[in-house]
Amino acid sequence: MPPPRKQGTALRQRLAELRGPEVPPKALDARALAALAANPGCERRALLDGAGVNKAVLADALGSPSAFGQSQFAFMRGNAFEARVKADGGAELLRLVHEKLDPGAEPPATASVPDLAAVGPEGRAARTALALREATDAGGWALLDHPMLALDVAGSPAFLEPDAVVVHPDGTWTVVEIKSFPMLDGSADAAKVGAAARQSAVYVLALEEVAARLAQDARPAPEVRHRVLLVCPKDFTNLPTAAAVDVRKQRAVTRRQLTRLTRIEEIADSLPEGTCFAPDLPQEELTTAVEALSATYTPECLAACELAFHCRSRSRAEGAVTSMGRAARAELGGLTTVEAVLAAAHGTAGDPADPTVAALRRAAELRAEALSAVSTGGGACR
């Protein structure tokens, strides 16, 4: 099994210079990739994530600290729950996979749990690919605990680590996502399930790349199941329960959005010479470096990006309509600033034949009529 394609030496050196020579890279995880795919037009996030810049540290240095981060209690609780799910060689986890996804298969009385240890993420990804091939050829059940997968993102590999991947007796592969939020009476918070589905879809895409490489060895590509297993605590206990989640829609959206990302090399080459995002630089210099990258801020960024507060303040200062949300931006067509929108509404700019301009002017007229009625007492509420 050939190892995942490595970044070129020149690109790796360039990204290290952008990050800061003494700053270690921050791994790009599936949650960050899902957020990046949801906003493919943001070159700022694409390059910072691709270069391994710690955006939380960068936000602190810029004077706009993020509200991101999991509490120590929640982190410990999640680790304890995952350990319980995977205890005894993953017996309970495999039972749930069999029950929810493959009840027609032979029950997993025994299963192989291959050792995936290797040096570095590239070595671990190659070892994972080898273990998947061996488990698929052997038949029976296999559990890969924290495998390492590589996914090509904007021309460079991102290394991802799902909670588990299960190989079924028929040779198909399933992604397992373990979360610490509860399932109450068989259902969980829809927003949290949606976030878990988007994250799992990234893992499915990465597994499909491994399967495609296996197919190059004169063998059919193994099937990656599009129904993943979401494992959560049952009700208010620490007992595991699970549900099958179909991620075909999330997978398709993520695949389409990732293909729209500008290649990292192109973004890096567009930056001024000497640009660096090392957090120990003066705030003014860091701000200049960050502003050299175009950003596409929307309110949704507040729940997905550590730089959201910084980008929001800049977006508001520039009067960008994206600060009001994607829906408003889509409705306003070519009007990209609040100033342009107000000018169009007041009749001082814009083509009256433009439906967007006409709608704004009609809305301004109706507002003026309503305010006039209120001021004269005709429309006042008593």
Summary of the structure (lengths in Angstrom):
residues: 382
radius of gyration: 25.0
end to end distance: 77.9
largest distance: 84.3
contacts: 1165
relative contact order: 0.14
helix: 50%
strand: 13%
